[in-house]
Amino acid sequence: MNQTSLKTLSLATLIALSAGSAFAGLTTGDQLATTDADIRSRLEADGYTVLSIERDEAEIEVTASSAAGQVEFEISASSGVILATESGEDDHDGAEEDEADESKEDTDASEDEENDDA
């Protein structure tokens, strides 16, 4: 390999690795923060724009956006640990999968009833 090809390959590898880590993002179980200022600072350092922060006694709900889209974080108010994340169709606490499974089960049950009637 000549030197130009090696530089091109190295640059392409660096770009691919950077893109992979950019999309990895924060996820359930990651330690974030407990104060609004620290949450905002950490998310902005990770490339997010914080749109809103809402809190109650047990949880902090943060809506943020990034190049990958909008995401909602549910954070423990006492520990700062991310309890769940949701972005578009991607729900990391499994709730959407559960809803999809329930919907499929309802459809299957309806089809079984229709077959029994026929």
N, C-alpha and C positions, 0 to 999 in steps of 0.2 A: 504494500500500500504506500502511495506517496504521501507526503506531508499534508497536502491540501485535502486529500480524502480522509485522512485521520482527523484533521481539525473539523471537517464537516460532520463526520460520524460522532465525534465527541460533543459537538454543539447540539446535534439532533438528540443524542442520549440525554444531555442536560435538560433540554426543553421537555422531553418526554417525562423525565423524572419530576421536574417542577410541576408540570400539569397534573400528574398523578397525585402529588401531595396537596395541590390546591383544591382538588375535588374531594380529598379525603375528609377535610373539615373536622369540626367537633362533633362528637357523637355521645350517645348514652353512656354514662359512667365516667366521662371526663370531668375533671375538676375545673370549674370556671371561677366563680366569685360569689360573694353575698351582698355586696353593695352595688348600687346602680352605677356609680362612677367606675368601679373596678370591672364590672361586667362590660360596660361600654368600652373601656380601654382595651380589655382583652379581645373582644370581638373585632374592634377596629384594627387591632394589631394583626388579627388573622384574616383581614380583608373584607370584613362585613361592615355594612352601614346599619346602625341600629335605628329601627323605625319606631318602636315603642317598648316600654318596660312597664309591666303591671305586676303588682304583688298582692298577696294575701298573707295570712300568718304562716302557711306551710310552704307555698310555692311562689316562684317568680316566673312570669311568662314574658319572654322576650321575642319580639318579631324583628327580624333583620333580613337584609338582602345582601347578595354577593353576585359575582359574575355568573354563578351557577343558578341563581334564582332566589326566591324568598324562602325563608326557613323560620320555624317557630321552635324555641327552646323552652322546655319546662325544667326549672332549676329548683333544687331544694333550697328553701330560704335559710335553713340552719347550717347546711354543710357546703353549699355552692356546687354540689354535684349535679350534672345534667341528668335528669330523670327520663326525659324523652325528647326526641326531635322530630319535626315533621316538615317536609318540604314538598309541596306539590303532591305528587302521587306516592312519594317515598315517606313512609311512616316507620320510624325506627323503634317504636315501642310495640309494634305488632297489631295495633288496633285496626288498621285498614284490612290486614290479612284476615283477622277474625270476622270483620264485617263482610268481607267477600265470601268467606267460608259459610257464614250464616245465610247469606243471600243465595248461594248455590244450593245449600240444603233446602231452603224454602222452595226454590225452583224445582228441585228433584222431587220433593214431596208433592207439589202441585201436579207434576207430570205423572206420578204414580197414581194419584187420585183420578186423573183423567183416564188413565189406562184401565183402572178398575171399573169406571163407569161404562166403558166401551164394550 
